[in-house]
């Protein structure tokens, strides 16, 4: 099984609505509402602009989406990570998080929220993706966990190239 990521464009809005609806239908039934469920094509087109999205392809078939928002210098939030139910549990979500960390070269901190009572999500983010729960918050009747992942090796900007490199000056190698 080959997983690839393709940047979404406005023409992908209808496809993304279908992916979101399939992915979040159970949440809609469980909570009575869900921000990712029931979007119109126009709402999705606007969301593609506000939250850059990448379509997750499994053997060239669209099966999910990951999107993000830049909150500040080196700080991002996963706006959405969804995989249609029949492809969940196959490592695709973990690959999507790793893809995002590579895409966002300057990331120092990545946050996200998910319902606290969705134990499989909590386990996925903490055990598979290296996030920790920073706090909880409420959205209506739903308790949410706020997760954070922080880069363990500080990065510094190379003033000549603008490329951020790992700061290994204080590492155990003594450099």
DRENTOR-472850 format. One record per residue (C-alpha): residue number from 0; x, y, z. Coordinates in nm, 3 decimals. Layout:
N
@num = NUM | xx = X | yy = Y | zz = Z $
...
REM end
This chain:
175
@num = 0 | xx = 0.000 | yy = 0.000 | zz = 0.000 $
@num = 1 | xx = 0.151 | yy = 0.330 | zz = -0.116 $
@num = 2 | xx = 0.054 | yy = 0.655 | zz = 0.057 $
@num = 3 | xx = 0.101 | yy = 0.991 | zz = -0.115 $
@num = 4 | xx = -0.003 | yy = 1.349 | zz = -0.041 $
@num = 5 | xx = -0.130 | yy = 1.602 | zz = -0.294 $
@num = 6 | xx = -0.193 | yy = 1.971 | zz = -0.225 $
@num = 7 | xx = -0.565 | yy = 2.041 | zz = -0.254 $
@num = 8 | xx = -0.700 | yy = 2.308 | zz = -0.488 $
@num = 9 | xx = -1.043 | yy = 2.469 | zz = -0.521 $
@num = 10 | xx = -1.140 | yy = 2.203 | zz = -0.778 $
@num = 11 | xx = -1.104 | yy = 1.942 | zz = -0.500 $
@num = 12 | xx = -1.377 | yy = 2.098 | zz = -0.283 $
@num = 13 | xx = -1.648 | yy = 1.845 | zz = -0.369 $
@num = 14 | xx = -1.409 | yy = 1.552 | zz = -0.321 $
@num = 15 | xx = -1.305 | yy = 1.691 | zz = 0.017 $
@num = 16 | xx = -1.667 | yy = 1.741 | zz = 0.125 $
@num = 17 | xx = -1.724 | yy = 1.371 | zz = 0.053 $
@num = 18 | xx = -1.409 | yy = 1.267 | zz = 0.243 $
@num = 19 | xx = -1.500 | yy = 1.485 | zz = 0.543 $
@num = 20 | xx = -1.860 | yy = 1.361 | zz = 0.548 $
@num = 21 | xx = -1.751 | yy = 0.996 | zz = 0.537 $
@num = 22 | xx = -1.485 | yy = 1.054 | zz = 0.802 $
@num = 23 | xx = -1.696 | yy = 1.258 | zz = 1.044 $
@num = 24 | xx = -2.041 | yy = 1.099 | zz = 1.005 $
@num = 25 | xx = -2.005 | yy = 0.894 | zz = 1.325 $
@num = 26 | xx = -1.900 | yy = 1.207 | zz = 1.518 $
@num = 27 | xx = -2.203 | yy = 1.391 | zz = 1.382 $
@num = 28 | xx = -2.430 | yy = 1.112 | zz = 1.506 $
@num = 29 | xx = -2.250 | yy = 1.087 | zz = 1.841 $
@num = 30 | xx = -2.237 | yy = 1.459 | zz = 1.929 $
@num = 31 | xx = -2.527 | yy = 1.599 | zz = 1.726 $
@num = 32 | xx = -2.290 | yy = 1.829 | zz = 1.537 $
@num = 33 | xx = -1.938 | yy = 1.822 | zz = 1.403 $
@num = 34 | xx = -1.741 | yy = 2.108 | zz = 1.243 $
@num = 35 | xx = -1.607 | yy = 1.878 | zz = 0.969 $
@num = 36 | xx = -1.942 | yy = 1.728 | zz = 0.873 $
@num = 37 | xx = -2.200 | yy = 1.880 | zz = 0.640 $
@num = 38 | xx = -1.989 | yy = 2.151 | zz = 0.478 $
@num = 39 | xx = -2.107 | yy = 2.292 | zz = 0.148 $
@num = 40 | xx = -1.881 | yy = 2.304 | zz = -0.156 $
@num = 41 | xx = -1.846 | yy = 2.681 | zz = -0.110 $
@num = 42 | xx = -1.757 | yy = 2.641 | zz = 0.258 $
@num = 43 | xx = -1.489 | yy = 2.387 | zz = 0.160 $
@num = 44 | xx = -1.350 | yy = 2.618 | zz = -0.110 $
@num = 45 | xx = -1.311 | yy = 2.890 | zz = 0.153 $
@num = 46 | xx = -1.158 | yy = 2.640 | zz = 0.397 $
@num = 47 | xx = -0.898 | yy = 2.534 | zz = 0.137 $
@num = 48 | xx = -0.779 | yy = 2.896 | zz = 0.130 $
@num = 49 | xx = -0.778 | yy = 2.946 | zz = 0.510 $
@num = 50 | xx = -0.633 | yy = 2.605 | zz = 0.604 $
@num = 51 | xx = -0.395 | yy = 2.462 | zz = 0.343 $
@num = 52 | xx = -0.498 | yy = 2.103 | zz = 0.277 $
@num = 53 | xx = -0.331 | yy = 1.794 | zz = 0.140 $
@num = 54 | xx = -0.536 | yy = 1.505 | zz = 0.012 $
@num = 55 | xx = -0.415 | yy = 1.167 | zz = 0.135 $
@num = 56 | xx = -0.397 | yy = 0.912 | zz = -0.145 $
@num = 57 | xx = -0.364 | yy = 0.542 | zz = -0.079 $
@num = 58 | xx = -0.266 | yy = 0.351 | zz = -0.394 $
@num = 59 | xx = -0.378 | yy = 0.664 | zz = -0.586 $
@num = 60 | xx = -0.725 | yy = 0.659 | zz = -0.422 $
@num = 61 | xx = -0.828 | yy = 0.964 | zz = -0.212 $
@num = 62 | xx = -0.884 | yy = 0.837 | zz = 0.142 $
@num = 63 | xx = -0.830 | yy = 1.137 | zz = 0.369 $
@num = 64 | xx = -0.704 | yy = 1.488 | zz = 0.428 $
@num = 65 | xx = -0.466 | yy = 1.675 | zz = 0.653 $
@num = 66 | xx = -0.479 | yy = 2.053 | zz = 0.690 $
@num = 67 | xx = -0.312 | yy = 2.309 | zz = 0.910 $
@num = 68 | xx = -0.317 | yy = 2.669 | zz = 1.024 $
@num = 69 | xx = -0.011 | yy = 2.878 | zz = 1.105 $
@num = 70 | xx = -0.062 | yy = 3.038 | zz = 1.447 $
@num = 71 | xx = 0.273 | yy = 3.215 | zz = 1.477 $
@num = 72 | xx = 0.643 | yy = 3.177 | zz = 1.410 $
@num = 73 | xx = 0.707 | yy = 2.801 | zz = 1.411 $
@num = 74 | xx = 0.367 | yy = 2.732 | zz = 1.570 $
@num = 75 | xx = 0.097 | yy = 2.543 | zz = 1.378 $
@num = 76 | xx = -0.234 | yy = 2.375 | zz = 1.449 $
@num = 77 | xx = -0.360 | yy = 2.066 | zz = 1.273 $
@num = 78 | xx = -0.694 | yy = 2.202 | zz = 1.152 $
@num = 79 | xx = -0.809 | yy = 1.860 | zz = 1.036 $
@num = 80 | xx = -0.678 | yy = 1.508 | zz = 1.002 $
@num = 81 | xx = -0.934 | yy = 1.266 | zz = 0.868 $
@num = 82 | xx = -0.922 | yy = 0.924 | zz = 0.707 $
@num = 83 | xx = -1.234 | yy = 0.750 | zz = 0.577 $
@num = 84 | xx = -1.336 | yy = 0.465 | zz = 0.811 $
@num = 85 | xx = -1.245 | yy = 0.176 | zz = 0.581 $
@num = 86 | xx = -0.881 | yy = 0.298 | zz = 0.572 $
@num = 87 | xx = -0.841 | yy = 0.377 | zz = 0.943 $
@num = 88 | xx = -0.605 | yy = 0.169 | zz = 1.151 $
@num = 89 | xx = -0.357 | yy = 0.117 | zz = 0.865 $
@num = 90 | xx = -0.094 | yy = 0.375 | zz = 0.968 $
@num = 91 | xx = -0.218 | yy = 0.641 | zz = 0.725 $
@num = 92 | xx = -0.285 | yy = 0.901 | zz = 0.996 $
@num = 93 | xx = 0.064 | yy = 0.856 | zz = 1.140 $
@num = 94 | xx = 0.212 | yy = 0.898 | zz = 0.792 $
@num = 95 | xx = 0.006 | yy = 1.216 | zz = 0.753 $
@num = 96 | xx = 0.145 | yy = 1.363 | zz = 1.077 $
@num = 97 | xx = 0.501 | yy = 1.275 | zz = 0.970 $
@num = 98 | xx = 0.433 | yy = 1.431 | zz = 0.628 $
@num = 99 | xx = 0.311 | yy = 1.751 | zz = 0.796 $
@num = 100 | xx = 0.621 | yy = 1.770 | zz = 1.017 $
@num = 101 | xx = 0.842 | yy = 1.747 | zz = 0.707 $
@num = 102 | xx = 0.629 | yy = 1.995 | zz = 0.511 $
@num = 103 | xx = 0.642 | yy = 2.255 | zz = 0.789 $
@num = 104 | xx = 1.021 | yy = 2.278 | zz = 0.805 $
@num = 105 | xx = 1.020 | yy = 2.555 | zz = 1.066 $
@num = 106 | xx = 0.778 | yy = 2.389 | zz = 1.307 $
@num = 107 | xx = 0.866 | yy = 2.413 | zz = 1.672 $
@num = 108 | xx = 0.522 | yy = 2.341 | zz = 1.813 $
@num = 109 | xx = 0.216 | yy = 2.171 | zz = 1.663 $
@num = 110 | xx = -0.119 | yy = 2.164 | zz = 1.840 $
@num = 111 | xx = -0.457 | yy = 2.005 | zz = 1.772 $
@num = 112 | xx = -0.783 | yy = 1.925 | zz = 1.947 $
@num = 113 | xx = -0.996 | yy = 1.612 | zz = 1.950 $
@num = 114 | xx = -1.285 | yy = 1.494 | zz = 2.168 $
@num = 115 | xx = -1.152 | yy = 1.361 | zz = 2.500 $
@num = 116 | xx = -1.389 | yy = 1.066 | zz = 2.500 $
@num = 117 | xx = -1.255 | yy = 0.935 | zz = 2.167 $
@num = 118 | xx = -1.003 | yy = 0.707 | zz = 2.334 $
@num = 119 | xx = -0.867 | yy = 0.573 | zz = 2.004 $
@num = 120 | xx = -0.777 | yy = 0.931 | zz = 1.897 $
@num = 121 | xx = -0.615 | yy = 1.008 | zz = 2.233 $
@num = 122 | xx = -0.409 | yy = 0.688 | zz = 2.211 $
@num = 123 | xx = -0.319 | yy = 0.755 | zz = 1.846 $
@num = 124 | xx = -0.189 | yy = 1.107 | zz = 1.907 $
@num = 125 | xx = -0.004 | yy = 1.028 | zz = 2.232 $
@num = 126 | xx = 0.136 | yy = 0.682 | zz = 2.158 $
@num = 127 | xx = 0.185 | yy = 0.687 | zz = 1.781 $
@num = 128 | xx = 0.253 | yy = 1.053 | zz = 1.699 $
@num = 129 | xx = 0.440 | yy = 1.190 | zz = 2.002 $
@num = 130 | xx = 0.183 | yy = 1.445 | zz = 2.121 $
@num = 131 | xx = 0.094 | yy = 1.507 | zz = 2.484 $
@num = 132 | xx = -0.225 | yy = 1.647 | zz = 2.630 $
@num = 133 | xx = -0.163 | yy = 2.007 | zz = 2.730 $
@num = 134 | xx = -0.513 | yy = 2.099 | zz = 2.851 $
@num = 135 | xx = -0.883 | yy = 2.039 | zz = 2.807 $
@num = 136 | xx = -1.153 | yy = 2.275 | zz = 2.685 $
@num = 137 | xx = -1.521 | yy = 2.261 | zz = 2.601 $
@num = 138 | xx = -1.702 | yy = 2.313 | zz = 2.274 $
@num = 139 | xx = -2.069 | yy = 2.309 | zz = 2.368 $
@num = 140 | xx = -2.133 | yy = 1.972 | zz = 2.528 $
@num = 141 | xx = -1.807 | yy = 1.815 | zz = 2.404 $
@num = 142 | xx = -1.493 | yy = 1.804 | zz = 2.619 $
@num = 143 | xx = -1.188 | yy = 1.844 | zz = 2.397 $
@num = 144 | xx = -0.827 | yy = 1.753 | zz = 2.464 $
@num = 145 | xx = -0.567 | yy = 2.001 | zz = 2.339 $
@num = 146 | xx = -0.258 | yy = 1.815 | zz = 2.226 $
@num = 147 | xx = 0.088 | yy = 1.957 | zz = 2.165 $
@num = 148 | xx = 0.401 | yy = 1.821 | zz = 2.001 $
@num = 149 | xx = 0.722 | yy = 2.017 | zz = 2.043 $
@num = 150 | xx = 1.037 | yy = 1.971 | zz = 1.842 $
@num = 151 | xx = 1.292 | yy = 1.807 | zz = 2.071 $
@num = 152 | xx = 1.598 | yy = 1.950 | zz = 1.894 $
@num = 153 | xx = 1.602 | yy = 2.330 | zz = 1.876 $
@num = 154 | xx = 1.645 | yy = 2.471 | zz = 1.528 $
@num = 155 | xx = 1.842 | yy = 2.777 | zz = 1.422 $
@num = 156 | xx = 1.823 | yy = 2.975 | zz = 1.102 $
@num = 157 | xx = 2.130 | yy = 2.974 | zz = 0.881 $
@num = 158 | xx = 2.164 | yy = 3.347 | zz = 0.802 $
@num = 159 | xx = 2.327 | yy = 3.276 | zz = 0.465 $
@num = 160 | xx = 2.063 | yy = 3.042 | zz = 0.324 $
@num = 161 | xx = 1.760 | yy = 3.104 | zz = 0.541 $
@num = 162 | xx = 1.737 | yy = 2.729 | zz = 0.597 $
@num = 163 | xx = 1.669 | yy = 2.615 | zz = 0.952 $
@num = 164 | xx = 1.919 | yy = 2.361 | zz = 1.080 $
@num = 165 | xx = 1.923 | yy = 2.152 | zz = 1.399 $
@num = 166 | xx = 2.104 | yy = 2.331 | zz = 1.683 $
@num = 167 | xx = 2.346 | yy = 2.068 | zz = 1.805 $
@num = 168 | xx = 2.582 | yy = 2.299 | zz = 1.995 $
@num = 169 | xx = 2.455 | yy = 2.174 | zz = 2.331 $
@num = 170 | xx = 2.415 | yy = 1.810 | zz = 2.236 $
@num = 171 | xx = 2.599 | yy = 1.524 | zz = 2.405 $
@num = 172 | xx = 2.859 | yy = 1.524 | zz = 2.128 $
@num = 173 | xx = 3.006 | yy = 1.844 | zz = 2.273 $
@num = 174 | xx = 2.990 | yy = 2.042 | zz = 1.951 $
REM end
